[in-house]
């Protein structure tokens, strides 16, 4: 059963619509302060305001711990609450869990960046665009808080106690493809092929725009990603002029013809992808939507809330650095990706 401490946390998260309990108030105070003082991060240790960076990181760690407690509460509630209580309260707790996953990763991302301009927010939204309570106040603090379509999704019919972690890309994530099993097609064991399949999906982002790449993890390891490029036009030019030629040299067209039979079709498809000429993005699209995004999750991720948190975090990071719109490139024959993006709204 739930412990007394967990019940107290639940009450503090949903105290009154405009009067929060201690845990919710602490979450909001930390998030407001961290967002307002993010320019103090990333300074050298000997710089005059190094103590400001240390203080920021201390409060960021406290915020991460509070978010982790709330996410664990969601998992425990699904496992331990009675069915009637679970289906009454789960939609609210699920919303808060998803919001805190995105907010926690956004704060981690702020700690990795040197933002040269204040965080940009949209125009004040109409009152109906936000809910009351803790959810609405957290929504307003994210740079994409006025994009109300991102925040309204029905909860899953069958609640899951799965714990998720959402974080920015780490240098170790780029070492090899092994970490991405379950998210991307299974890498082949043939020499020189291990990175071809993940490279097809993420290689250009890992090489040219790693600062806008996020990883979703569950108990089985990485299970989702979100990648973006702030200035898509320059990113695509660099991809076509330098990254693609290097990859084509590394993976020649005949690479997929002499390997093992297992997964051979997938390998040949990946190699052909590298050697095909990418479609040009029309200038009107680039002018209106200057940033490029790409998201994906493993088949085992059935909770659309985790995917929504990925999207919220990536779009918040792009918006914080001035992006005013994003687009993604999807093949009209790729029903899986079309369904994935449409479920996100």
Long-range contacts (C-beta under 8 A, 24 or more apart in sequence): 1-80, 2-76, 2-77, 2-80, 2-81, 6-73, 6-76, 6-77, 9-69, 9-70, 9-73, 10-73, 10-77, 10-89, 10-93, 13-70, 13-73, 13-93, 13-96, 13-134, 14-89, 14-92, 14-133, 14-134, 17-132, 17-133, 18-132, 18-133, 20-134, 23-66, 23-69, 23-70, 24-134, 26-66, 27-63, 27-66, 27-67, 27-70, 27-100, 27-134, 27-138, 28-134, 28-137, 28-138, 28-141, 30-59, 30-60, 30-62, 30-63, 30-66, 31-63, 31-103, 31-107, 31-138, 31-141, 32-141, 33-59, 34-59, 34-60, 34-63, 34-107, 34-110, 35-110, 35-119, 35-141, 38-110, 38-113, 38-115, 38-119, 39-115, 39-118, 41-110, 41-111, 41-113, 41-114, 42-111, 42-112, 42-113, 42-114, 56-111, 57-111, 60-107, 60-108, 60-110, 60-111, 63-104, 63-107, 64-104, 64-107, 64-108, 67-100, 67-101, 67-103, 67-104, 68-104, 70-96, 70-97, 70-100, 71-97, 71-100, 71-101, 71-163, 71-164, 72-163, 74-161, 75-161, 75-162, 75-163, 76-161, 78-159, 78-160, 78-161, 79-161, 86-159, 87-159, 90-155, 90-159, 91-154, 91-155, 92-135, 94-155, 94-156, 94-159, 94-305, 95-135, 95-155, 95-305, 96-134, 96-135, 96-138, 97-305, 98-305, 98-306, 98-308, 98-309, 98-312, 99-135, 99-138, 99-139, 99-309, 99-312, 100-138, 101-164, 101-166, 101-306, 101-309, 101-313, 102-142, 102-166, 102-308, 102-309, 102-310, 102-312, 102-313, 102-316, 103-138, 103-141, 103-142, 104-166, 105-166, 105-167, 105-168, 105-214, 105-309, 105-313, 106-142, 106-313, 106-316, 106-317, 108-167, 108-168, 109-168, 109-214, 109-313, 109-317, 110-320, 112-168, 112-211, 113-211, 115-320, 115-321, 117-321, 117-322, 119-143, 119-320, 120-319, 120-320, 120-321, 120-322, 121-145, 121-146, 122-146, 122-147, 122-319, 142-312, 142-316, 143-315, 143-316, 143-319, 143-320, 144-312, 144-315, 144-316, 144-319, 147-315, 149-345, 150-308, 150-311, 150-312, 150-315, 150-344, 150-345, 151-312, 152-345, 153-304, 153-305, 153-308, 153-345, 155-305, 156-302, 156-303, 156-304, 156-305, 160-302, 160-303, 162-218, 162-219, 162-303, 163-218, 163-219, 164-216, 164-217, 164-218, 164-303, 164-306, 164-309, 165-216, 165-217, 165-218, 166-214, 166-215, 166-216, 166-217, 166-306, 166-309, 166-310, 166-313, 167-214, 167-215, 167-217, 168-211, 168-213, 168-214, 168-215, 169-206, 169-210, 169-213, 169-214, 169-215, 170-215, 173-215, 173-222, 174-206, 174-210, 179-221, 179-222, 180-222, 180-225, 181-221, 181-222, 182-220, 182-221, 182-222, 182-223, 182-298, 182-300, 183-222, 183-223, 183-224, 183-225, 183-296, 183-297, 183-298, 184-296, 185-263, 185-266, 185-270, 186-263, 188-259, 188-260, 188-262, 188-263, 188-266, 188-267, 189-260, 190-259, 190-260, 190-267, 192-251, 192-255, 193-255, 193-259, 193-267, 196-251, 196-255, 196-267, 196-270, 196-271, 196-274, 197-266, 197-267, 197-270, 199-247, 199-251, 199-270, 199-274, 200-270, 200-273, 200-274, 201-294, 201-296, 202-227, 202-294, 203-243, 203-247, 204-235, 204-239, 204-243, 204-244, 205-229, 205-294, 207-243, 208-235, 208-238, 208-239, 208-243, 209-235, 212-314, 212-317, 212-318, 214-310, 214-313, 214-314, 214-317, 216-297, 216-301, 216-306, 216-307, 216-309, 216-310, 218-300, 218-301, 220-300, 223-297, 223-298, 223-300, 223-301, 224-295, 224-296, 224-297, 224-298, 224-301, 224-306, 224-307, 224-310, 225-295, 225-296, 225-297, 225-310, 226-293, 226-294, 226-295, 226-310, 226-311, 226-313, 226-314, 227-293, 227-294, 227-295, 227-314, 228-291, 228-292, 228-293, 228-294, 228-314, 228-317, 228-318, 228-326, 229-291, 229-292, 230-290, 230-291, 230-318, 230-321, 230-322, 230-323, 231-290, 231-291, 232-281, 232-286, 232-289, 232-290, 232-291, 232-292, 232-327, 233-281, 233-286, 233-290, 235-292, 236-278, 236-281, 236-292, 239-278, 240-278, 244-274, 244-278, 247-274, 248-274, 248-275, 279-329, 281-327, 281-329, 285-327, 288-325, 289-325, 289-326, 289-327, 290-323, 290-324, 290-325, 291-318, 291-323, 291-325, 291-326, 291-327, 292-326, 292-327, 292-328, 292-329, 293-318, 293-326, 293-327, 293-328, 294-328, 294-329, 295-328, 295-340, 295-341, 295-344, 296-337, 296-340, 297-340, 304-343, 304-344, 307-340, 307-343, 307-344, 308-344, 311-344
